Amino acid sequence: MKKAGLILLALLILATPSWAKTKVMIETNYGDIILELNEERAPKSVANFLAYAEKGHYNGTIFHRVIKGFMIQGGGMTEALRPKATEPPVVNEAGNGLKNLRGTIAMARTSIVDSATSQFFINLVDNAFLDHRDKTARGYGYAVFGKVIKGMKVVDKIGNSRTGTRKRFKDVPVETVTIENVKRLDD
């Protein structure tokens, strides 16, 4: 019985998604959010996110789309709701086995599967309908590439922001939520 228990434990450990050690801090005017990125499962998405962070792209962008009980989205718009210039899109890694669970960060995209550039979102709840189901445009899903390891209270505070419509954009926080800096942390 003991041997079977150890085998079961080993199988559970192997089945649990492993997370790489790369940590990043998103500094906002609401507080800091620390992420752990999964380079093993989402190497292109992580490299893309880090490249934008390293060149300062995220500095001064806002969380421009906040839907209570769903997600917060940012990384591509200025406070004036003007999109920042981006690099070419990355390949969608939604089929990597990572799920859109509460506290995970994923690449935002259009209805085109491989259209993600700088924008990302953090899930406020488990959003299974965003997970990869198949290779159709509708079922492809949104690539998770990391998770919040500290600062979920900040994420929830942003997620509870009062929102409205500004210009042609819906779900924009009435009080601007600014991304001041995104930086890699040393272990």
N, C-alpha and C positions, 0 to 999 in steps of 0.2 A: 504494500500500500504506500509506503514511504517513497519507493522508487517511482511509482506512477505519479505521485504528487510532484516530485521534482521534474519529471518529464513534462507534466502539464505546465508547471511554472516556467520552464525553459521555452515551451511553445508560446506561452503568453508574452514573454519578453521578446521573442523573435517577431511576433505578430504586432507588437506595439510600434507605431511609427517612431523612428529615431529622428532626433533633431540635432542639427549641427550646432556648433558653439558660437557662431557669429552673432554678436549682440549689437543692437542699434538703439539709439535714443531719439525719439521724436519729441522735441521741445516745443510746446505750444503755450499760448497765453492762458490756457486752462490748467497747465501742469505738464509733467513729463510722462511719456509712455515708453517703456522699454520692451523691445521685441527680441525674440530669438528666431533667427532665420534658418530655414532648412535647405542648405546648399546641396545636400545629398539627393533629395527628392525633387527640388525645383531649381536646378543650377542656373538656368537661363533667366528665370524671374528674379532670383536673388542677385545675380550679376547686374541685371538691368536696374534694379532698385538701388543697389550700392553705387553704380555709376552715376545715377541722377543725384544721389546724396553727396557723393564726393565732389561733384562740380557745383554744388550749391543750388541746384535747380529747385529744391523744395522750400528753400528759405523764402519766406514772404508769401507762400501759397496759403490757401485756406481750405478748411473742410467746408466745401461748397454744397454738399448734399447730405442731409441728416434726416433719416427716417426712423422715428422712435419705434423700438421693438423690431428693428431690422438691421441697419448698418449705418456707419458714418463713412463718407467718401471724400477724398482730397488728393492733393498732390499735383494738380494741373492748372488751377485757376488762381488769378490774382484777386485781391480784395475787390477790384473793379469788375470782377467776373469776366476777365479776358483770359483766354487760354494761353499758356506759355508754350513756346516752341519746343518740340520734342524730337527725339531720335526716331528712326524707323521702329515699327512694332516688333515685339518679341513673339516667338512661337508659344502658343497656349499649352501650358503644362498641366492642365486640369486633370489629365488621366494619371497623375502621379500617386494616387491613393490617399492623398490628404483631403480631409473633409472640411467644409465650411461650417465649423463649429464656433460657438461663442468664444470670442477672443482671438480668432485667427485672422490673419491679414491675407488678402487675395488681390490679384490684379483686376482692375476695372477694365471693361472693354465695351465695344459696341456690339451690335448683332453679328458682326463679322468675327469669326472664331479667333483669328490671329491678328487682333487689332489693339492689344494692350500696349500702352507706352509708359507714361509716368504715373497715371492715376491708380490709386489703390483704395481698398475699403477694408474696414475692420468690422467683423460680424458682432452684433450686439446679442444675438441669440443663435442657436443652431439653425442653419439655413440649408437643409438637405436638398431642397429644390435647386440650389446653385451648384451641386456636385456633378461631376462627370458621370453621365449615364451611357452615352454612346458617341459615335463620331459624326452625328448629324449636327447642323448648326444649332438646333434647338436643344439637343441633349449634351453638347460638349462640356458645358460648365465653365466655372471660373477658377483659375489656378491659385490655390492656397500655397503660400511660400514661407509662412512663419506664424508665430503666435505671440500674443502679449504675455510677458512674464512678470511685469510690474506696471502698475498704472491703470488697471482696469476701472478703478473709480473715476479716473480722468476720462476714459473712453465713455463710461456711462453718463458722466456729467455732460459731455458733448452730445451724446445720444439723446439726452433729455432737453436739449436746447429748444427754445421756442423758434419756430421756423415760419417762413412766408415765401411769397413769390417776389423775386427781384429780376428786373429785365424779363427775359424769357425763361428764367430758371425757377423751378419749384423746389420746395424743401430746403431753402437757403436759411441758415441760422440768422435770426434777427440781430443778435450780437455776434460780430465776426469772431470766428475761431481761427486764429492764425498759426500756421506752422512756422516757427521762428528758425528752426534748424533741425537737420537730421544728421546725426553723426554716429560713426562706428565707435563702439566701446572696446577697450582692451580688456581681456580676461584677467 
